Amino acid sequence: MMGEIALRYPAGSLVVSTGAYANSAASDARFPHPVDRVAIRATRLRTLNGLVLWTARASRLARRHAPGFAWCAELKPAGYPARWLNVRRQLPYGIVVHGTELLLLEEKTARSAFKRWTARQLFAGCAVVVANSRWTAERARSLLAVLGCGALAGDVRVVPPGTTPSRFRPGIDPRSIRAKHGLEGGPWLLTVSRLDWHKGIDTVIKALPTVRAAVPTARYAVAGAGARRPHLERLVAELGLGEAVRFLGFVSDEDLPALYNAADLYVGASRRFDRLAEGFGISLVEAAACGLAVVGGRSGGVPDAVREGETGILVDPDEPAAVAAGIVSLLRDEAARRRLGTAGRRAVETFYNWDRVARDFIRIDAEFRRRTSGAR
């Protein structure tokens, strides 16, 4: 998300500070801005050593470039160097929140006075919090109120993510991807996600016998990797679904647009599970960009990604019968699928795209730059 936004900031108006990744040089060359990488793996930035190195590096960058605002891609670990720069250089910063991390932080701050103090310190210098959905914004407001950050809680902004409509689009030839993954016959349902419980893949599998009773040739493809695959495979076997469910494993970014085009209906039955939830669901708008109607779970931030009755339908993601009913209603009604898919494509072209997201971030950035300079 932040990479897509950075690509759209005016050339030379941004400095990116992050950790190291393998083969990052090729990626960095795409950006019209300097990308400064701390000499530590990005996954290690959360360690004490990583935070010290990143804060020192960010301080040097701030002295060199004199920025007027900083964006944190997430609260932790990015909030630590941002807070340091706020204290030392009065640099305003904004924090992007995504949903699940707030559920975890709510639990931790309820149990630990130290965690409450730490979270309060990270938010204390924050100029604005940006949420990816209305649900995430409500979670942020609730947490900020508990932490005593009332003013910040009263002005949480919502900027739903998007995708790239020139890349994810209808009309891409799906034959090679069908042959690669054995996606013959159909109609095919598709889910693209990590294999985790809150994604609701198990609910779709449980719904499939009912779906196939109504549409006997319906099959389900799941693209993604994760620790829950063995559990899901056992569920498929227990229900006697056999080849009706196909686990594709990891699918490359290059193959994803064709995969969406190979499907007949997208299903994203995400639900709240323990401290996990869907803050938005970018795969939902990727599918819509490719002209697919969407069946989404009425949970978390999904209602911000699926416009009910316009780009898809929302169902109770905890009830296999409700998921099955939604799927069957659209599989039996090709005209409705086409209407929803066309509207989904239009919604991506006009709203759910990275150009609009970047404009929203740039506008918020400029607003708080002006407010800060005016206060001085």
TADALIN-V459882 format. One line per field, one symbol per residue. phi: phi as a letter, one per 30 degrees, with the letter a starting at -180 (. if undefined). psi: psi as a letter, one per 30 degrees, with the letter a starting at -180 (. if undefined). burial: b if it has 16 or more other ideal C-beta (glycine too) atoms within 10 Angstrom, else e. Layout:
BEGIN
phi=???
psi=???
burial=???
END
This chain:
BEGIN
phi=.ddddddcdeeicbbcbaccbdhdedddddddbdcccddaeedcdddeddddddddddddddddchdcabccdadbcdddddddddddbhddbccccckddddddeddddcbdddddddddddecddacccdaddddddddddddddicdddddbdccbddabcddccadiddcddddddcicdijdcdbbcaddbdddiddddddddeddddcbecdbbcbckclddeedddddedddidhddbbcdidcdeddeeddeddccacbbddbdbhccacdajdddddddddicdbccddahceddccddicclbcbddcceddddddddedddbdddeddddddddddddcbdbdddedddddddeddddddddddd
psi=eeeeeeffkkkggkkkkaaklkhfeeeeffkglkjkkkhkkefgffleeeeeeeeeeeeeeeeefhlflkkkflekfffeeeeeeeeeghjklkkkkfdefeeeeeeefffkeeeeeeeeeefegkekkklfleeeeeeeeeeeeefgieeeefhklkjkaaajffejllgkjgeeeeeeghhlbalklkkjlkileffgeeeeeffeeeefeeiffklkkjklllfgeeeeeeeeeeghfbgfkjjfakkleefeeeeefflfkkkihklkjcgkljediefefeeefggklkjlkikbgefffjjkfefalkljffjeeeeeeeeeeeefieeeeeeeeeeeeeeeefeilfeeeeeeeeeeeeefeeeeeef.
burial=beebbbebbeeeebbbbbbeeeeeeeebeeeebebbbbebebebbeeeebbebbbebbeebbeeeebebbbbbebbbbbbbbbbbbeeeebbbbbbbbbbbbbebbeebeeeeeebebbeebbebbbbbbbbbebbbebbbebbebbebeebbeebbbbbbbbbbeebbeebebeebbeebebeebbbbbbbbebebbbbbbbbbbbbebbbeebeebbbbbbbebebeeebeebbeeeebeebbbbbeebeeebbbbbbbbbbbbbbbbbbbeebbbbbbbbbbbbbbbbbbbbbbbbbbbbbbbbeeebbbbbbbbebebbbbbbbebbeeeeebeebbebbbbbbeeebbbebbbebbbebbeebeeeeeeee
END
